[in-house]
């Protein structure tokens, strides 16, 4: 996959679209209301991120206490982290994406889509025999060669 399109979208297209939208909104409602709206979404986003962060940390602790791997909780935490960054970035498009990531049902749908995608990739990998470019690989076990003894890593009492 070419790297250029991956770099062009976030670092060129998004800022240009944000500037165009800010100019358009500023022309319709005025400069000060536009600035106030940007600041207001940042403050509101900060409050929402903080409250959801607490909830995700509590869920993460519960999962660990129950002995479960907190995959879903970690995904929610990552989404909230990205949402916080998007909400602190001036602009209405990034704010919309940030607020969308703060909606729990949308995060659940994104998580399910990611799990389905990864399951499909793993199954495809297993069905094609794994290995590079779908070729099966024969691997011989290698016995460990004896070496110098490992140092004792225990802390003296």
N, C-alpha and C positions, 0 to 999 in steps of 0.2 A: 504494500500500500504506500503510495507516495506521501512524503512528509509535508510537502508544500500545502495541500488543501487543509491538513490538520492545523497548520500554523496560520493560514490565511483567515480562517473563520473567526477564531477568538481574538486575534490581535489586529485585524484590519477591518473586517466587516462589522463586527459588533460595535466597536467604538464609533465607526462612521454612522451606523444606524442609530446609535444612542444620540449622537450630536444632531442628526437630522430630526429625530423625534423631539429632542429638547428645544430646538429652534421652532419647530411647528407648534408645540404646546405653548412655548413662550410667546409666540405671535398671537395665539388665540386667547390665552388667559393673562398674559403679562409676565414680566420678568420676575417680580417679587413672588407672586403666587407659585410660579414654577419652581423657584428656589425653595420656597416653603414646603412644597409638595415633596421635593427630593429629600429635604431634611426630615420631614415628617415620616416618610417611608423608612428612612434609616433608623429613626428612633423607635418607631413601632416594630420594625424588624428586629432590632436589638432586644426589645422586651420579649418578643415571641421566641427568639432564639434562646434567650436565657431560660425561659420557662420550659421549653421543650428539651433543652440540654439537661436540665435537672431530671426530667421524667425519663430520658434515655439512660442517664447514669444509674438511676434507681432500677430500671429494667435490666441493665447490664449486670448490676450487682445481684439481682434476683436470679438471673440465668446462671451466673457463676456459683452462687450458693446452692442451686439445684444440680450443679454438676453438668450443665449443658454448655455447649459451645455457643457463645452469644453472636452468631453470624448475623441474624436479623437486627439485633441491637447495634452491632458495629456498623451495619449498613445505614441504619437510621442516624447514628452519630455522624457518619461521613456526610450524609445528605444535609444534616443540620449545619455542619461545619461549612460546606459549600454554600448553603443558603445564607449563612452569616456573611461570608465574603461577598456574595452577589448583592446582598442588601446594603452593604457598606460602600459599594461601588456606585457612584452617581449615575443615575439614568433610570428610565422607566422600564426598559426591556429587561435589564438585569434584576430590577426589583420584582418584576412579574415572575421571572424564573425563580428567584429566591423565595418569594411567597409561595409559589407552587410547591417547592421542596419542603415547605413547612406543613403541608396538608398531609396528615397521616394516611388517609386512603390512597393518595397518589403515591406516597412512598411505598406503601404495601404493593401497589400495582407494579411499580418499578422494580421492586425486589423480586416479585414473582416472575417478571419478564427476564430479569438477569439470571435467576435460577434456571428457568427453562432454557435460556440460551446456553448457559454453561453445561447443563445436562446434555443438550443436543451435541455440543462440541465434544464432550467426553465420549458419548456414545459413538459419534462418527469416528473419533480417534480409535476407539476400541474395535469397531467394525472393520476399519481399513487395515488393521494389524499393527497400529501404532507406529512408532519410529518415524524417522524423517521421510517426508513425502509418501507416507502410507506404506512403506516397505517394512516387513517384519525384520527384527534384528535378533540374531542368535547371540546370547551372552553366556560366557563360561564363568563360573564362580572362581574367584582367586582367593587362595588361602592367605591370611595375614602372615607376613614375615615377622619372625621374632625380632624385636628391637631392644633398645635399652629399657630398663624398667621405668615406669612412670613415676614422677615424684609424688610424694604423699601430699595431697592438697587439703588435708584436714587442718583446721585451725587448732593450735594447741590450747589446752585449757589451763 
